[in-house]
């Protein structure tokens, strides 16, 4: 049993890695869904200890999270903003004093991908160029892009270790359960019925430790009711 188990554990680990990467890199690109208004979950105005106003916007999909920080000067809600500094709870780690002091900075987007836990992320900073421009003109991102069948895929490569290890453990356990549980259930059923756990041969009428069908050693096997009755002194004709 151990000889068969270790290859299955190794295979489960390999497939767990592949499924973890697929949930973070493939799933967000093939679903075709966008983080539109229907997925909007909140707009939080935050004022920092520097001139200007920043708005934090969070949008969610099952496989993707986007956190957007935009510089502004006027509040667009009636609520009073919180005053925070970089490093405070609720402030993303990429909001630094250097970023706030950079007058050309306009917007930053963080995208987190992975399922069920977020395990990879990317950060895109956008500056405000002089003259006619679009948001993509002044953007710098640490994400990678691939051309797959005519479509541009975004690959986020910055690991989020708690989510990465959690997804790896979860997917590996799921694959291992699929590979091991059916065989384990079959062995338990055969053992309860007094059959060879390897080939299913019925031990009724015999007390041999070796299976006459496949040669498996069943020295410690529990005897079936029939074989126990045959091997008992009461059933011995002598």
C-alpha positions in Angstrom: 0.0 0.0 0.0 2.8 2.4 0.8 4.5 1.7 -2.5 1.4 2.8 -4.3 0.7 5.8 -2.0 4.0 7.7 -2.5 3.6 8.0 -6.3 0.0 9.2 -5.8 1.2 11.9 -3.3 3.8 13.1 -5.8 1.3 13.2 -8.6 -1.2 15.0 -6.3 1.5 17.6 -5.5 2.3 18.2 -9.2 -1.4 18.5 -10.1 -2.0 20.7 -7.1 0.7 23.2 -8.3 -0.9 23.1 -11.8 -4.4 23.8 -10.5 -3.1 26.6 -8.2 -1.5 28.3 -11.1 -4.5 27.7 -13.4 -6.8 29.3 -10.8 -4.6 32.4 -10.7 -3.4 32.7 -14.3 -5.9 30.9 -16.6 -9.3 31.3 -14.9 -9.4 35.1 -14.7 -8.5 35.2 -18.4 -11.0 32.7 -19.8 -14.1 33.7 -17.8 -14.3 36.9 -19.9 -15.9 38.8 -17.1 -15.0 42.4 -16.3 -15.0 44.2 -13.0 -17.9 46.5 -14.0 -20.3 48.5 -12.0 -22.4 45.4 -11.1 -19.5 44.1 -9.1 -18.7 47.4 -7.3 -18.6 46.9 -3.6 -17.6 50.2 -2.1 -16.0 53.6 -2.5 -13.9 54.7 0.5 -12.6 58.3 0.6 -9.3 58.6 2.4 -7.4 61.8 3.1 -3.7 61.4 3.8 -1.3 63.7 5.7 -0.4 65.4 2.4 -2.3 67.8 0.1 -4.9 66.2 -2.0 -7.5 63.5 -1.7 -7.3 59.8 -2.6 -10.2 57.4 -3.2 -9.9 53.7 -2.6 -12.3 51.6 -4.7 -12.6 47.8 -4.3 -14.3 45.6 -6.9 -14.7 41.8 -6.6 -15.2 38.8 -8.7 -14.9 35.2 -7.4 -11.6 34.8 -9.2 -10.3 38.4 -9.2 -10.1 41.5 -6.9 -9.2 45.0 -8.0 -8.2 47.8 -5.6 -7.9 51.2 -7.2 -6.5 54.3 -5.7 -7.1 57.6 -7.5 -5.9 61.0 -6.6 -8.5 63.7 -6.5 -9.2 67.1 -5.0 -12.9 67.1 -4.3 -14.9 64.6 -2.3 -17.7 62.9 -4.4 -19.6 61.7 -1.3 -21.1 63.4 1.7 -19.2 61.3 4.2 -16.1 62.7 5.9 -12.9 60.9 4.9 -10.5 59.2 7.3 -7.1 60.8 7.7 -4.4 58.2 7.4 -0.7 57.8 6.7 1.1 55.2 4.6 1.4 52.0 6.6 -1.9 52.4 8.6 -4.4 49.5 8.7 -6.5 49.4 5.5 -3.9 51.2 3.5 -2.3 49.1 0.7 1.5 48.6 1.0 2.1 50.3 -2.4 0.8 53.6 -1.0 4.0 55.1 0.2 5.2 58.6 1.1 7.2 58.8 -2.1 4.1 57.9 -4.2 2.0 60.6 -2.5 4.8 63.2 -3.0 5.1 62.4 -6.7 3.0 65.2 -8.3 2.7 63.4 -11.6 1.0 60.3 -10.0 -2.6 59.9 -10.9 -3.8 56.3 -10.2 -2.7 52.9 -9.0 -4.5 49.6 -9.5 -3.7 46.4 -7.6 -5.2 43.2 -9.1 -5.3 40.0 -7.0 -6.1 36.7 -8.7 -6.6 33.1 -7.5 -9.3 30.8 -6.3 -10.5 30.1 -3.7 -7.8 32.3 -2.1 -6.0 35.2 -3.8 -2.4 34.0 -4.4 -0.9 36.3 -7.1 -1.1 40.0 -7.6 0.1 42.9 -9.8 0.4 46.6 -9.3 0.0 49.2 -12.0 1.0 52.8 -11.5 -0.3 55.5 -13.8 1.2 59.0 -14.2 -0.6 61.9 -15.8 1.3 62.9 -18.9 1.3 66.4 -20.4 -1.1 66.8 -23.3 -3.7 64.5 -24.8 -3.5 61.1 -23.1 -5.2 57.9 -22.0 -4.8 56.0 -18.8 -2.6 53.4 -20.5 -0.1 56.0 -21.9 1.5 56.6 -18.5 1.0 53.2 -17.0 3.8 51.0 -15.6 2.9 47.5 -14.4 4.8 44.5 -13.0 2.3 42.1 -14.7 3.2 40.1 -17.8 1.1 39.8 -20.9 0.8 36.9 -23.3 -0.9 36.6 -26.7 -3.0 33.4 -26.5 -5.1 32.6 -29.6 -5.4 36.3 -30.5 -6.4 37.4 -27.0 -4.1 39.2 -24.5 -3.8 37.4 -21.2 -2.6 39.2 -18.1 -0.3 37.1 -15.9 0.1 38.4 -12.3 3.4 37.2 -10.9 3.9 38.8 -7.4 3.1 35.9 -5.0 0.8 36.3 -2.0 2.3 33.5 0.1 -0.5 32.8 2.6 -3.0 32.4 -0.3 -0.5 30.5 -2.5 0.4 28.0 0.2 -3.3 27.6 1.2 -4.4 27.0 -2.4 -1.6 24.6 -3.0 -2.5 22.6 0.1 -6.2 22.6 -0.8 -5.8 21.5 -4.4 -3.2 18.9 -3.5 -5.6 17.4 -0.8 -8.5 17.4 -3.3 -6.5 15.6 -6.0 -5.1 13.1 -3.4 -8.6 12.4 -2.1 -9.7 11.6 -5.7 -6.8 9.3 -6.3 -6.8 7.5 -2.9 -10.3 7.4 -1.5 -11.9 5.1 -4.2 -9.1 2.5 -3.6 -9.3 2.8 0.1 -13.1 2.3 0.1 -12.7 -0.7 -2.1 -10.1 -2.3 0.2 -12.4 -1.7 3.3 -15.4 -3.2 1.6 -13.4 -6.3 0.5 -11.9 -6.7 3.9 -15.3 -6.5 5.6 -16.7 -9.2 3.2 -13.7 -11.5 3.8 -12.2 -11.1 0.3 -8.7 -10.5 -0.9 -8.1 -6.8 -0.7 -5.8 -7.0 -3.8 -7.9 -8.9 -6.3 -11.3 -9.6 -4.6 -10.9 -13.3 -4.3 -13.4 -14.9 -1.9 -11.7 -16.5 1.1 -14.8 -18.5 2.1 -13.8 -22.1 2.7 -10.1 -21.5 3.2 -7.8 -20.4 6.0 -4.7 -19.9 3.8 -2.7 -16.7 4.6 -1.8 -16.4 0.9 -4.4 -15.5 -1.7 -4.5 -18.5 -4.2 -5.5 -16.0 -6.9 -2.9 -13.3 -6.8 -0.5 -14.5 -4.0 -1.1 -11.5 -1.7 -0.2 -12.1 1.9 -3.2 -11.8 4.3 -1.7 -13.1 7.5 -3.4 -10.4 9.5 -6.6 -10.5 7.7 -9.9 -11.0 9.6 -11.5 -14.3 8.7 -14.9 -14.2 6.9 -17.8 -15.9 8.8 -17.6 -18.9 6.4 -13.9 -19.5 6.7 -14.1 -19.0 10.5 -16.8 -21.6 10.8 -14.8 -24.1 8.7 -11.6 -23.6 10.7 -13.3 -23.9 14.1 -13.1 -27.1 16.2 -16.9 -27.5 16.3 -17.0 -27.7 12.5 -14.1 -30.3 12.4 -15.5 -33.7 11.6 -12.7 -35.4 13.6 
